[in-house]
Amino acid sequence: MKNLLIPALAAGALFASHAALADGEALFKSKPCVACHAVDTKMVGPALKEVAAKYAGEDGAVDTLASHIKNGSSGIWGPIPMPPNQVSDEEARQLAEWVLTLN
């Protein structure tokens, strides 16, 4: 029984993480984020892969990015400020977690 339980749990975790990533991308596409950001290309704001690389391995990165997403930021990526976004705390966290997977 144990021999079947471990692979089943691993498969379930993989499916759940894949679903969370897809949800993050869908959430990104449903918000105004896409007006200034793209995954691979700098637009008005940095490419999301650049953001992921900058914060990779940093303690508190999810909280930092979630705060920037929700409250806006300025001076981090140049002179153009990022305005606050109309997202819930949960949505900001989900977006931050998704962005960090893009590294």
C-alpha positions as CSV (number, residue, x, y, z in Angstrom):
1,M,0.0,0.0,0.0
2,K,2.8,2.4,0.9
3,N,4.3,1.8,-2.6
4,L,1.2,3.1,-4.2
5,L,0.6,6.0,-1.8
6,I,3.8,7.9,-2.4
7,P,3.6,8.1,-6.2
8,A,-0.1,9.0,-5.9
9,L,0.7,11.9,-3.5
10,A,3.6,13.1,-5.7
11,A,1.3,13.0,-8.8
12,G,-1.4,15.0,-6.8
13,A,1.1,17.6,-5.8
14,L,2.4,18.0,-9.3
15,F,-1.1,18.4,-10.7
16,A,-2.0,20.9,-8.0
17,S,1.2,23.0,-8.7
18,H,0.5,22.9,-12.4
19,A,-3.1,24.0,-11.9
20,A,-1.9,26.9,-9.6
21,L,0.6,28.0,-12.3
22,A,-2.2,28.0,-14.9
23,D,-4.4,29.9,-12.5
24,G,-1.6,32.5,-12.1
25,E,-1.3,33.0,-15.8
26,A,-5.0,33.3,-16.3
27,L,-5.2,35.8,-13.4
28,F,-2.4,37.8,-15.0
29,K,-4.2,37.9,-18.3
30,S,-7.4,39.0,-16.7
31,K,-5.9,42.0,-15.0
32,P,-4.5,45.3,-16.3
33,C,-1.0,43.9,-15.8
34,V,-0.8,43.0,-19.4
35,A,-1.0,46.6,-20.5
36,C,2.6,47.2,-19.1
37,H,4.1,43.7,-18.7
38,A,4.9,40.7,-20.8
39,V,6.5,37.4,-19.8
40,D,9.6,37.6,-22.0
41,T,9.7,41.2,-23.3
42,K,10.2,44.6,-21.6
43,M,7.3,46.9,-22.3
44,V,6.5,49.9,-20.1
45,G,7.5,47.7,-17.2
46,P,10.1,44.9,-17.0
47,A,9.6,41.5,-18.4
48,L,8.2,39.2,-15.8
49,K,11.1,36.8,-16.3
50,E,13.4,39.7,-15.3
51,V,11.4,40.3,-12.1
52,A,11.6,36.6,-11.3
53,A,15.4,36.6,-11.8
54,K,15.9,39.7,-9.7
55,Y,14.0,38.1,-6.7
56,A,15.0,34.5,-7.2
57,G,16.0,32.9,-3.9
58,E,15.3,36.1,-1.9
59,D,13.7,35.6,1.5
60,G,10.3,37.3,1.5
61,A,10.1,37.7,-2.3
62,V,6.5,36.6,-2.5
63,D,5.5,39.2,0.1
64,T,7.6,41.9,-1.5
65,L,6.2,41.3,-5.0
66,A,2.6,41.0,-3.7
67,S,3.0,44.4,-2.0
68,H,4.4,46.0,-5.2
69,I,1.5,44.5,-7.2
70,K,-1.2,45.6,-4.8
71,N,0.3,49.0,-3.7
72,G,2.5,50.0,-6.6
73,S,6.1,50.9,-6.6
74,S,8.6,53.4,-8.0
75,G,12.3,53.7,-8.7
76,I,12.9,49.9,-8.8
77,W,12.9,49.4,-12.5
78,G,13.4,53.0,-13.7
79,P,11.6,56.3,-13.7
80,I,8.2,55.1,-14.6
81,P,6.2,54.2,-11.4
82,M,3.9,51.1,-11.3
83,P,0.5,52.2,-10.1
84,P,-1.4,50.3,-7.4
85,N,-3.6,47.5,-8.8
86,Q,-7.2,46.7,-7.9
87,V,-6.4,43.1,-6.7
88,S,-7.2,41.4,-3.4
89,D,-4.4,40.3,-1.1
90,E,-4.9,36.8,-2.2
91,E,-4.8,37.7,-5.9
92,A,-1.6,39.8,-5.4
93,R,0.0,36.8,-3.6
94,Q,-1.1,34.4,-6.3
95,L,0.3,36.7,-9.0
96,A,3.6,37.1,-7.1
97,E,4.0,33.3,-6.7
98,W,3.3,32.8,-10.4
99,V,5.8,35.4,-11.5
100,L,8.5,33.8,-9.3
101,T,8.0,30.5,-11.2
102,L,9.0,32.2,-14.5
103,N,12.7,32.3,-13.6
